[in-house]
Amino acid sequence: MSKFKSLKALGVSVLLASTAVLAAPPAVAQTLSEVLAAVKRDSEQMSAADQARLREFQQDTASQAARMAEGRAALNAAEGRAAALSREFDANEAQLGALEADVSAQAGDFQELLGQFRSAAGATMPEIANSFANFDYKDRVEAIAEIAEARVLPTRAQLERLPKAMLQEMIAQSEVKTFTATVNGIGPQGSNAEAELIRIGVFTAATTNGRELVEVRGSGSDTFLQAFAKQPGGNYSSSLASLIRAGEGEVVRAPVDPSKGNLFGILGDLPTFGDRLQQGGPVGAVIAFLAVVGILIGLFKIFTLFTMGGAMRGTAKTRQAGTGNPLARVFEAYENNRNADVETLELKLDEQILRESPRIERFNDIIKVLAAIAPLMGLLGTVIGMIITFTAITIYGAGDPKLMAGGISVALMTTVFGLVAAIPLLLIHAVVSAMARGNQQLLDEQAAGLVAEKMEAVHGGRA
């Protein structure tokens, strides 16, 4: 069957070759013998290549089998070594257990004492580690922890470390002294830096310049000193400065935080005046601007009306005509119309008073309008804040009060701003209005007196 296929393939090749011979030019015509020879050569070359690939595959198979054998041998050796080490570990554990039992038996009551020591150390070490005195008297926590975690019986000197540390902590509670330690957050760009600190007992510590209060952060032997990101306001800095400047034996008042920094941290987080302004938002800024403008105008009006009233009272005594103040100008109008009849003189004086009235009452209405606008702006801010709050509730729910704090702050602070702005503006408007009415009344009184004098002169001439 294979011979038949070979003859068939040979016939196809001959047919193709003959076709090529017919299509090719007569100069390159090949005989059937040449075609057959070429086919044989190609077949032999393909067989040789297949044999080479087969030999290469067989060599790779043998190499992989050798490496597999080496890996299995190494695995068996490692498993044997692991089993040996496991047996050795079990033996060591058994020996260690026997030794610990022997130590416990020989220790007797001393073993119970060691247990009490470890219990007391576990309860005392956190207090000592979180104390400011721990950064003054260093390495106390590490020394106690070394004994508490040791698996061997400590000596008497080692056991005395705990009561000595406790006694030292009690003494430190009554001390006010300076020491040097590394503090986080006081260097350039919030880096760590060495600083001289003043310690008030074990509760409060601050830099000796009185600018930075510090607190203890971390736990165990990893505690460190950290300056408060926001220092508490008020008179704490001045009290610390008084303590730093105090002489020996002098009694001064100084802040003490029994929580070792928690209360000072809360005080530092309390919003300042600038924070309150920011909480008011744009509406609060507008109200503050209107309040400042109204107060400045009111103070200007109080000053001008006060100086105007003083000048007018001086003119009322001298009855000197001129242009320096409204009453002087009224006297000027009187002098210009002295020879006119009473009715004309009265009309001229009223005309001059009408000219002076707008100057006296100028800006009063602006103060009144600002006093009325301020609470309305506060009400607007309240509505905006409630809208923000309800929007946060709609989106995030009411589970977290902090999400609603922003809107509530806007609502409350704008209301406060509106009232704070309206109250002084109303008071200033009342003062300004009263002063303006006083100056206006002085003009009316003097004008009426001039008219009365004129009428007396006319009637006296007739008599």
Phi, psi and omega in degrees: 000318179294324177295321179298319178293324179293318178295324179294318178295322179295321178295319179297319181295319178297320180295316178296319181295321180291324177297317178296324179294320180293323183279335183281162177292154183300335186290336183246023181295138180246151178272165179295331179293320179293321178296316180297322179294320179295321179296319180295319179298316179298320180295318180294320178297318178296321179295319180295320179295319179296320179296320179295316178296322179296318179295321179296318178296319179296320178296317178298320179298318180293320179295318179295323178295322178294315179296323177298320179294318178298317179298318179295323178294317179296320178297317179297320179295317180295320178295322178295317179295321179296319179296321179294316179295322178297318178295320178295320178297315179298322179293318179295320178298317179296318178296319179296318177299319179294320179294319178296321177296321179294319178296317180297320180294319181285328181291319178064235180295336180294329177294321176294323177297319178296322177296318177296322178298313181296322178295316179293323179294321179296327179277335186267325186302320178299322179294319179290321182294326182267018180260144176296333179294339179295335178271350173267311174258097192273165173068014178287316183295317181296321181294320179288320180296327179299321180283319183294330183262357182287151180257005178247160181288129180282163175275172180295321179298323178291321179295333181285351180297321183293307179297328177294319178295320179294318178295319178296324178293320178294320177294322181295334180295338181257006184264147167231105187211167179254152176205169182247134180205166177274130182237131177279137171094006180249354179277184177300131180056038175074022181276177178279150180202149173287138181213152174271125185243153171249131184248129175255099185062223176245018189249324187226140176216145180208159175293153186290348173277355177076011185267329185236118167277144183238163178223166179264128177242165178088190181210155178063224180278359181259024179285154178208163180266135182227129175287143179297135178296322176237113182288142179296142181275199179083209185263021182292318180296318180293324178294319178294321177298321177296321178294319181294323181278348185294144177274175181293131180085352180281140181260122179227163177264135180218149180287138178229130179250102181295342177274004177061041173121339183294317181292319177297323177296320177294318178297323178292331180279350178297136184293140176272181179297321177296321177296322179296319178298319178294325179295330179291340178071196181299322180296318178297323178295319178296317180297317179298320178296315179297322180295317180296315180298314181296318180293320178297316178297318180297317178295321177297317180294319178299316179296313183293319179293324179294313178294323178296316179297319178297317178295321180293323179292324175294319178294326179297330179281320183272338183054040181267123178284154179171200181234012185284333180209168183302319182292323177297323178290329175294316176297326177296318177296325178294316180295324180289336183239031183296325184273358179283166179288171187297317182297316180295318179299318180296319179294320179296318178294319177297321179297318180293322178296321178296327177291325183280335184300314178299326179292323180290320184265009181297138179075353179298318181292327178296316178298320180295318180295317179297322177296329178278328182286324186305308179293331176293321175295323176298320176295321176298316177297324177298316179296317179297317178298320178292325176296317178298319181296312181292329175295317177297321178295320181296321185277313188253351184086179184256019183286327183248111181296335181296332179291335180265352186295325181297311180294320179295322178297318178298315182297314184285316185292323177294324175297316178297316180300317180298316180290318180297325179284321185289321184298306179293327179295320177295318178296316179297320179297321179295318180294315181297317180297318179296318179293321178295319178295323178296315178295321178296320180294324177297320176298315181297318181297314181293321177295318178296322177296321178296318178295319179297318178299319180297317180294321178296321179294320181293312182292326178292325176294323180290323180295000000 
